[in-house]
Amino acid sequence: MFRHFTGNQSVMMIGLDFGSTTSRAMIASAYLERNPITERMELGKPELIYRSDAILTPFEEGELCTEAINNCLEQWLAESGIDCDQLFSGGVIITGLAAEKQNARAIACSVREKVNQAIVATADDPCMESWLAFMGNSLELSRATPEVPFINLDIGGGTTNPALGIDGNVIESGCYYIGARHFQFAPGTYRLLEVSNHGQQLLEQLNLQLSIGDECSQNNIDQIVRYYIRALEAMVTGDHHWFDQGDGQQLCQVAFQPDAHALRRAAITFSGGVGELLYQYAATGQLPDITAFGDLGVDLCKAIADSEILCRNIAHYIPEYQGRATVYGLALHSAELSGNTLFMPKPEQLPVNDLPIVARLNLDADENRIRRAIELARKTHNGGCIRITLKDDNYPSFKELKGFGEKLAEMLSGFPQELPLLLLVPKDFGKVIGNYASHWGKLPVNLMAVDEVPDRKAGFVSLGKVKNFVIPVYFYGMH
């Protein structure tokens, strides 16, 4: 069925990011290799093959424009010279105000189908966006200085996605409706053309009477921007009261509440469109004219640069990609890699997408807990996933593995053959668990066991296609 990993092999990854303001694509190559220290599979020696220019995200009559997005996709693939069949992993994500459009999820899935069914596709998954932005922007800085906590603020057109990481591991994330594009203007002026629902709420909060077509005064703009800066400062200083009960309550989508001690020691990095502008400003002292992009990006950038709280590390910690984070995170970090002691009787069914993680079970779970997990998986449309966990991360005994597998087999009688049931296993005993749970392949059940997969707090998982006996594993619905 599966042999052992046969050595380094080059693979291709893609990232497609459609945001509130801009969209872009990236394609990179890397090697499948086993880390000699952790012994996990990973992508090594990543190399950028193609990076598109940023384009304005195409909208039409209040929705994302499907035709324009398809044309962009075809152009990016043509420019890169990459055949979709070459792609091993990656993702497409729709974020911020674009994710609030009714057709966002359908477009994300459509793009996945056009590019490669093996990639993850999601819209409006704020904690995943925070995680990806940290991994794409601050990972190397965090690993290089493991004693320093890093807060990455991913500031785009519709949302700000904070994430706190230590030694390359994200430990807290959030999302707030703070962005440059809640107020749109005729470029080069403050003549108001459009206000988002969240922007309208802010106008009411500030008692500002502004209508479409009005020429906003500098005082109006300053009030809006100061409010956003106060919110960002509350975010990085741990002023939760400001969001929980104060003026900022309507800004919070997912609360960012890391440990106060870590916040006090944290270095701050920036990504997203505003973050990219900020690093350019720090390096050159120059910015485009006001509302050059038809929004408050330039004004926000200037105000952040003037904040001693927010810009305390701007000159000392400079990310490699200087703010262009989410698309890098999608291409290079959207997938975890499986080990290669897999139980996968029908690898031809891959990829499988959108399996809900219905339970997390220890190997000593009793029959009632296992039965409830199986019943939840039975009620799904696409199949389900059970995450196997270990106490204290100790390697289990053969007796524990055999006992859990046999209990699982007893509960699988009558499980629908058309539904895949995935077991995610933390160490290299996927094949053992799968064999015992299926009575060595004799049970008529579509059981898979994928091993050596790091744990993530997520609601859904997808599997890509096999490459050199390794499978990309995607988590989303992060929490």
Secondary structure, DSSP 8 states (H G I E B T S, - for coil): ------S-EEEEEEEEEE-SSEEEEEEEEEEEEE-TTT--EEEEEEEEEEE---EE--EETTEE-HHHHHHHHHHHHHHHT--GGGEEEEEEEE-HHHHTSTTHHHHHHHHHHHH-TTSEEEES-HHHHHHHHHHHHTHHHHHHSTTS-EEEEEE-SS-EEEEEEETTEEEEE-EES--TTSEEE-TTS-BEEEE-HHHHHHHHHTT----TT-B--HHHHHHHHHHHHHHHHHHHHT-HHHHHTSTTGGGEEE-----HHHHHH-EEEEEHHHHHHHHHHHHHS----TTTTSSSHHHHHHHHHT-TTTTTTTTT---TTTT--HHHHHHHHSEEE--S--B-S-GGG--EEEEEEEEEEETT--HHHHHHHHHHHHT-SS-EEEEEE-GGG----HHHHHHHHHHHHHHTTT--TTS-EEEE-SSS-HHHHHHHHTTTTTSSS-EEEE-S------SEEEE---BTTB-EEEEES--
